[in-house]
Amino acid sequence: MDLPESLQPPAGACSWHPMGPDLVVHGDNLPFLRSLPSASFPLIYIDPPFNTGRSQERRTITSVRSEDGRRVGFKGRSYDTIRGAALRYDDSFTEYWDFLAPRLEEAWRLLSADGTLYLHLDYREVHYAKVLLDGIFGRESFLNEIIWAYDFGGRAKGRWPAKHDNILVYVKDPTNYIFDSAEVDREPYMAPGLVTAEKVALGKLPTDVWWHTIVSPTGREKTGYPTQKPLGVLRRVVAASSRRGDWVLDFFGGSGTTGAAARELGRRFVLVDESADAVRVMSDRLGIDVTAASGAASSGEHSPISVDDHLGHAG
């Protein structure tokens, strides 16, 4: 679907600059990511499309060790070796990961030295993704698996109903990352009689299980985008893992909830999506004109400059 003329991005290259405006970008996220300078974003949150189509065919993928030895992961094996072991039983996931893997490698490059990645998936993919992200980031860089639990929709009768999503949290440097628990919203104690009145008034820090309703189909927050995530979930992510004034990147922007949370908390944001419906929703929600994506689409090469170099070219 094409964008209406009023939302058509301006002609020319899309240029992000750390001193520039917030962006809503329309286009393929991979070439756009490759055009960005390294170490630019303290926080990246992504909610990629879930791979719900399953193939029953099984095949073996040959393990290939990386000759350059970069990013050794689980049990000392390279990324390629882990990938072969993890995907051999699932054809459809092989194609899915071929789509996600280069984008997650770009996410690793784009994270600042103290940066954090939140990868939002469902139960069908998370166990594969955990092993594979160990290969990209290193197993020691795994911080949390967050369970977002909700209670809405139909209930299966032949098994326990699936009422949660999974969010994998990885940090670029496990010895140096942003986590500000003081900025995170508090929850009421389940047994307030067992703690002091002061603690009851303050509330407790959330655990790695987040109970939060989905976006109500009739609520004011609803944008009409089918996979919209609640503002409360993204607000917690942004508050914990970024600082005021930081840049937040979401390259599967969807309904723009990441941008809405970032703006509310005083952060900057870049949102990318190839769906015309998504960028239309984001543009309306955030009041930002749509920008055309551009970048090194065919070369597969990313910008060699750093964010400091990028700042040096301000003008």
N, C-alpha and C positions, 0 to 999 in steps of 0.2 A: 504494500500500500504506500502510495506517495504522500508526502507531506503537502498540506494546502499551501498556497502561495504565501500566505501571511507568516508561515512557520518555516519557509525554505531557508536553509543556512546560507550565509553570504558566500560568494565565490572566493576561491583562494584557499590557502593552507590554514589548518587549525594550529594556532600557536599558543601553547600553555606557557605561562611564565609565573614564577613564584610570587611576583609582585602584582600579577594581573588579577582579573575578575574570576569569580566562580564560573564554572563551565558546565553546560549540558551539551554533550557531543553526540551527533548522529553518525553512525557508521560502524564498520568492523573494528572491534576493539584491539585486535592484535597489532595491525600496523600502527594504530595510534599509540599503543603502549610502547612500541619500539621507537617511537619518535621522541619519547620523554627522557629527560636526563636521569641518570641513576641516583639512588638515595634521596628521592624527592618527597616521599610520603611517609610520615610516622605511622599512619593507619591505613590499611586496605581492608575493606569488607566486600565480599562478593557472595552473591546468591545465584549461582549459575542455574540454567535449566536442569531439572532433574532428569535422569535417564530412566524412564519408566518402561520402555520397550525392552523385553528380555528375550534373549536367544537361548535355546536349549542345546545348541550344538557346542561341542567341546573340542578344543584344539590346543596344541602346545605352541608356545611362542619361544623362540630361541633366546637364551640369555646371552647378552653381549656385554662384556666388561668395557668400561670407558677407558680409553687409552690415556687421556689427559689426567685421569684421577681426580676430577673435581667432585666435590660434595659427596663424600662417602657416607653411606647411611647404615641401615640395619645390618648388624654382624659384619661390618666392613665392606659390604658389597656396594658396587656402584649403582647409580640410578637405573641404568639399563638392565642390570641383573635383577634388581628388585621388581622392576616392571614385568619382566618375563615370568617370574615366579608368581606374582600376584594375579596376573590376568589370564592365566592359561585355561581357566574354567569358564570364561565368560566372554564370548565373542562380542556382544553388543557393547560391553564396557570397554573393550579395546578401542573401538571407534570413539566412544565417549571420552576416554582419557587422551586419545590422540588429539582431540579438540581442546581439552582442558590443559594438558601438560605444558605446552609452550606459553600459555597465558599465565600459568602459575610460576613458571620460571621467570617470566617478566615481572611478576609480582615480587618475587624474591629480590630481583635487581633493583626495583623501584623503591623498596622499603628503605627508610633511613637506617642508620646503624642501630638505633633503639626502637625500630619499627615492629609492628605486630600485624599479622594476617588473621582475619576471621573468615573461614570458609564454611558457608551454610549449605548443608546437604540434607538428604533424608536417609532413612535407615537402609535403603537399597544400595547406597554407594559409600557410606561413611567408612566401612571397614576396609574397603579397597583403598580409598583415598588416604586413610591414616598411614598405611604402610608406604604408599607412594610419596606422600609428603615427607615422611621420615627420610626418604632418599634425596629429596630436593633440599630440605632445610637442615637435615641431620636430626637424628632421633632425640638428641638432647635439647633441641629447640621446641619440642612439643610442650605447650603450657597447660592446656585444658581441652577437654571435650565438654561443651556446654549442651545440656539437654533443655530445649525449649518445649515445655509441656503445655498442652491446651486441651480443652474438652468441648469439642464442637463437631457437628457432622454425624454421618451415619456410623453405625457400629456393626462390625463383623460379628457373626455368631459362631463361626467355626474356628476362631482363634482370638487371642487377646487383641482388641482393637488398637491399631497404631495411632496414637495421639501425641506424637512428638516429632520435632526436627532435631538434627544434630548440627552443632557448630564447632568445628575444629579450630583451635587457636594455636598459632605458631609464632614464635618470636625470632627475629633475625640473629640476635645475640642473647643467649640465655643468661648471661651475666650482666646485661645492660638493656633494660626495656622499660617502657612506660606502663605503670599500673597504679592508678590513683584511687585507692579504695574510698578515700574521704569524699570523692566527688560522685560516688555511685549512690543511687536512690536506695533507701532502706526498706526492709520488709517487716511486717509485724511478727512478733514471736508467736509460735504456735501454742506455747504454754507460758503465758505471761506471768502466771503466779509463781513460777520457779526462778524468776530473775528480779532484779531490783526495779523500782519505779523509774529510776533514771534510764536504765536500759530499755524499759518498755517505751518510754517517751522517744528515745533515739531510734529504736528499731534495730534490726540485725542486718549485717551484711549478707547479701544473697550468696548462696552456694553455687555450685555448677549445675543445679537444676532450677530453671526459671519457669515459674508458673505464670503464664500471661495469656489472656484470651487472644484469639485471632481478631483481625479487623472486622468489626460488625458490618454485615451487608447493608444495614440501614443507618449506621452511625455517621457522625460528621467527618470522621477521619477518612471514610471510604472515598477513593478516587475513581473507582470503576475498573482499575487494573486488576486482572484476575489473580495474580500471585502477590498482591501487596502485603508487605510485612508491617507489623504494628510499630508505631513510633516509639513506644515504651521499650521495646527490645533494642532498637538501634540507638536510642538515647543512652542506654546503659553501656553499650559497646563503645560509643564515642566518648562518653564521660570517663570511662576507666582507662582507655588506651590512647588517649591523645590529650594535648594541652590546648588551652585557649590560643587561637591564632594559627594552629597547625593545619596542614592540608590533609584532607581525607579523600581517598580514591575508591570509587565503586564502578567497575567496568562492566557490570551487568545491572545497570541502573534501575531498570524496571519502573516502578511507580515514583521513584525519587525519595523514598523514606530516609535513605542515608543522608541525602542533602538537607532534608528538612530537619533531621536531628542535629547535623553539623551546624547549620545556621542558628538553630535555637541555642546551642551551647557555645557560640562564638568561634566556630572553626570555619575553615575554607573548604571547598569541595570541588571535585571533578567527577561528573557522572557520564557514563558512556553507554549507549545501547544502539543496536542496529535496527531495532523495531521502530517504525514510524509512530505506532500507537504509543509506545513507551515514552519517546521523546516529546510527543505532544502532551501527554499527561504531566511529565516533569516540567515542561515549559509553563504550562498553565498553573501547576501547583507552586512553583518556585518563582514565577515571574521573570524568567531568564530566556533570552533568545537562544535558539538552537544554533550550534556551530557545527560545521562540516568536519568530519574526521579526515585526517591525512597522515602520512608517515611512510616508512620504508616497507611498503606492503610486499613487494616481490623479492627484495634482497634478503630478508630474514635478519638483517643486521639492525642493531639498536644504536641509538645515539651514544657516542663515546664520552660525551661531556658530562660533568658532574653538575649538581645543582649550584655549587659555588661558582663554576664557570658560567652557568646560565645567569646567575645574578650579576656577574661581571659584565655581561653584555646588555644590561638594562639601558634603555635609552629612549 
